[in-house]
Amino acid sequence: MAILGLAPSSTPTKPAHFDIEKVIRPNILALHPYRCARDDYQEGILLDANENALGHSIASSSPSDPSLSASLDQDLHRYPDPSHPLIKSRIAALRGLPGPEYIFLGVGSDEVIDLLMRVCVKPGGEKILITPPTYGMYAVCAQVNDVGVVKCSLELGGEHGEGGERGRFSVRLEEMKKAIDADPSIKLIFLCSPGNPTGTLIPLSTVRALLEYESFKGIVVVDEAYIDFAGEDSSAAALVSEYANVCVMQTLSKSFGLAAIRLGIALAQPALIQILSNTKAPYNIGTPTALLAQAALAPTSIDAMREKVGTLVRLRGVLLEALAAPELRALGVGSAIGGNDANFVMVPILSRETGEPDNARAQRVYKVLAEEEGVVVRFRGNEPGCLACLRITVGSEQETRTVLERLKALLSKI
Ligand SMILES: Cc1ncc(COP(=O)(O)O)c(C=O)c1O
């Protein structure tokens, strides 16, 4: 069966053991997507979509709020463009992909996660594979969709190995292969690189090994929400042109500093992108989001994003160094764990008596820090391999100074 909207191609796809038509649910393959007149005609007297011809009714902006007035100048009474070719072309150029047909846009990566499950994994029987500790939405979304979850935890013990390939929080490839062999109903593997909450980048050689593993007929999803904070050439986007069974998720929420606009991205070969586009709600990306995303992806904005990422990476170093200084060590801050490849760090809080990770103390630090010191971090002590850990986002220079001061003051009291 042909994928609706996809131009036929005679080029064989790699790897040979992957057939997208066997991964996508039959009801989705057979779907005739919603079509509107705007797919064919975008100009003229537009009387096709039951919009409000008189425009929006938001009271004219007050002079004290110029930002609102710019927003109100947009064509808010019209449905947005359903396809956003310019945004997609800019993303393709940024990530080194051939063109817009390799890009899907979602309402945050969270929508992409949900959509991938809905198109690939049959409720009530089929499964996804995740590698705890990992981003919580994979399991939440699986539950919402009545999809099973197989867990193959990351390596939980020990220190880092070279290049993050071995040691704590590395992917246990052989265990994953065993899990795949044992359960042919696994359709999607979710890898998070750099991981949340681990901060550890997954080497491309590991991703490639899963893509090449013949027994796995499904799709490897690599969630790269934090990729711009990691070193150059670490993105699995480099594998997308080569492999039909990889889907890389990225977002404007982190490095681009645009969490409010909700723009998530899937990078994959055109067949999967077409399936996602056929299935999405017709106008998922609103006009204000699209205009801001387009501006954020212009060359000068990308330069500014890179500069900010550079600053945050430097501040990550400052934070890590201060957390490792003798003063905080003496108060019970343990060595940072994980790869520190993202815009956060994870540190265990130790018992002052035993020097061992102390979950109760960490939880108390988390609570008092938020309620009495006005600094909110994340307690991750109940995640596998993260006993007594706090995850601290890298803040501004001033915020970094403040969190360190307040943590120090607090740890000397509790
Ligand atoms: C690993 C990971 N993936 C995805 C997301 C969600 O991204 P978005 O804001 O694009 O929905 C987050 C947010 O914290 C995350 O940590």
The ligand as a MOL file (V3000), in Angstrom:
LIG
                    3D

  0  0  0     0  0            999 V3000
M  V30 BEGIN CTAB
M  V30 COUNTS 16 16 0 0 0
M  V30 BEGIN ATOM
M  V30 1 C 14.0450 14.9840 27.1620 0
M  V30 2 C 12.9110 15.9040 26.9170 0
M  V30 3 N 12.1670 15.7260 25.8230 0
M  V30 4 C 11.1370 16.5230 25.5520 0
M  V30 5 C 10.7980 17.5570 26.4050 0
M  V30 6 C 9.6000 18.3820 26.0720 0
M  V30 7 O 9.9210 19.3170 25.1130 0
M  V30 8 P 8.8440 20.2810 24.4930 0
M  V30 9 O 8.8750 21.5310 25.2940 0
M  V30 10 O 9.3290 20.4760 23.0950 0
M  V30 11 O 7.5080 19.5870 24.5440 0
M  V30 12 C 11.5400 17.7960 27.5470 0
M  V30 13 C 11.1840 18.8770 28.4660 0
M  V30 14 O 11.6660 19.0520 29.5460 0
M  V30 15 C 12.6220 16.9210 27.8210 0
M  V30 16 O 13.3630 17.0630 28.9160 0
M  V30 END ATOM
M  V30 BEGIN BOND
M  V30 1 1 1 2
M  V30 2 1 2 3
M  V30 3 2 2 15
M  V30 4 2 3 4
M  V30 5 1 4 5
M  V30 6 1 5 6
M  V30 7 2 5 12
M  V30 8 1 6 7
M  V30 9 1 7 8
M  V30 10 2 8 9
M  V30 11 1 8 10
M  V30 12 1 8 11
M  V30 13 1 12 13
M  V30 14 1 12 15
M  V30 15 2 13 14
M  V30 16 1 15 16
M  V30 END BOND
M  V30 END CTAB
M  END
